[in-house]
Amino acid sequence: MLRIAEDLEITDLKLACEQYFMDNLSIENAAEFLADAMSLSRGVSFGGMSSLVDKCIGFMEENAEEVVKTEGFLLLPKPAMIRLVSSDQVTLCFYL
């Protein structure tokens, strides 16, 4: 639905989808949400999806110790894993 809202430039629907995304972001689904947001951001010309990627990364940084223990983290696609582990906050979890 978010992809359609972006493609058709339906601002209210886009904002509602983004709000739903943020309201439902949790430790358990953060990795999946990051992968989805990164997948959606490919090919988007005006960068709306990149804000979701940034918000998801920020959430995962704040909750890094818990997120790295989830199954979703282990299943992250390579581009999402690279983006996430380039964060200093997340990288510290590997050394603790």
C-alpha positions as CSV (number, residue, x, y, z in Angstrom):
1,M,0.0,0.0,0.0
2,L,2.8,2.4,0.8
3,R,4.4,1.8,-2.6
4,I,1.1,2.6,-4.3
5,A,0.8,5.8,-2.2
6,E,4.3,6.8,-3.2
7,D,3.8,6.0,-6.9
8,L,0.5,7.9,-7.0
9,E,1.7,10.7,-4.7
10,I,-1.2,10.3,-2.3
11,T,0.2,12.2,0.6
12,D,-2.5,11.3,3.2
13,L,-2.3,7.6,2.4
14,K,1.5,7.7,2.5
15,L,1.6,9.4,5.9
16,A,-1.0,7.0,7.3
17,C,1.1,4.0,6.1
18,E,4.3,5.5,7.5
19,Q,2.5,6.1,10.8
20,Y,1.3,2.5,10.9
21,F,4.8,1.4,10.2
22,M,6.2,3.4,13.1
23,D,3.4,2.5,15.5
24,N,4.0,-1.2,14.9
25,L,7.8,-1.2,14.9
26,S,9.1,-3.5,17.7
27,I,12.2,-5.4,18.7
28,E,10.8,-8.6,17.1
29,N,9.9,-7.1,13.7
30,A,12.5,-4.3,13.4
31,A,14.8,-6.3,11.1
32,E,11.9,-7.3,8.8
33,F,10.7,-3.7,8.7
34,L,14.2,-2.5,7.8
35,A,14.4,-5.0,5.0
36,D,11.0,-4.0,3.7
37,A,11.7,-0.3,3.9
38,M,15.0,-0.7,2.1
39,S,13.2,-2.8,-0.6
40,L,10.6,-0.2,-1.0
41,S,13.1,2.6,-1.2
42,R,14.7,1.2,-4.3
43,G,13.5,3.1,-7.3
44,V,11.7,5.8,-5.4
45,S,12.6,9.1,-7.0
46,F,11.7,11.5,-4.2
47,G,13.2,9.7,-1.3
48,G,10.1,9.3,1.0
49,M,11.0,5.7,1.8
50,S,14.5,6.6,3.0
51,S,13.0,8.4,6.0
52,L,11.5,5.0,7.0
53,V,14.8,3.3,6.6
54,D,16.5,6.0,8.8
55,K,13.8,5.7,11.4
56,C,14.1,1.9,11.5
57,I,17.9,2.1,11.7
58,G,17.5,4.6,14.6
59,F,15.1,2.3,16.4
60,M,17.4,-0.6,15.9
61,E,20.4,1.4,17.2
62,E,18.5,2.3,20.3
63,N,17.6,-1.3,20.9
64,A,20.6,-3.0,19.4
65,E,21.3,-5.4,22.2
66,E,17.9,-6.9,21.9
67,V,17.5,-6.7,18.1
68,V,20.7,-8.6,17.3
69,K,19.2,-11.6,19.3
70,T,16.1,-11.9,17.1
71,E,15.7,-14.4,14.3
72,G,14.8,-11.5,11.9
73,F,18.3,-10.1,12.4
74,L,19.8,-13.3,11.3
75,L,17.7,-13.3,8.2
76,L,18.4,-9.8,7.1
77,P,19.3,-9.5,3.4
78,K,22.9,-8.5,2.7
79,P,22.2,-4.8,1.9
80,A,20.2,-4.3,5.0
81,M,22.8,-6.0,7.2
82,I,25.6,-3.9,5.7
83,R,23.6,-0.7,6.3
84,L,22.8,-1.7,9.9
85,V,26.3,-2.9,10.9
86,S,27.9,0.2,9.6
87,S,26.3,1.9,12.6
88,D,28.7,2.4,15.5
89,Q,25.9,1.7,18.0
90,V,25.1,-1.7,16.5
91,T,28.7,-2.7,16.0
92,L,29.4,-2.2,19.7
93,C,26.9,-5.0,20.5
94,F,29.1,-7.5,18.8
95,Y,32.0,-6.6,21.1
96,L,30.0,-6.7,24.4
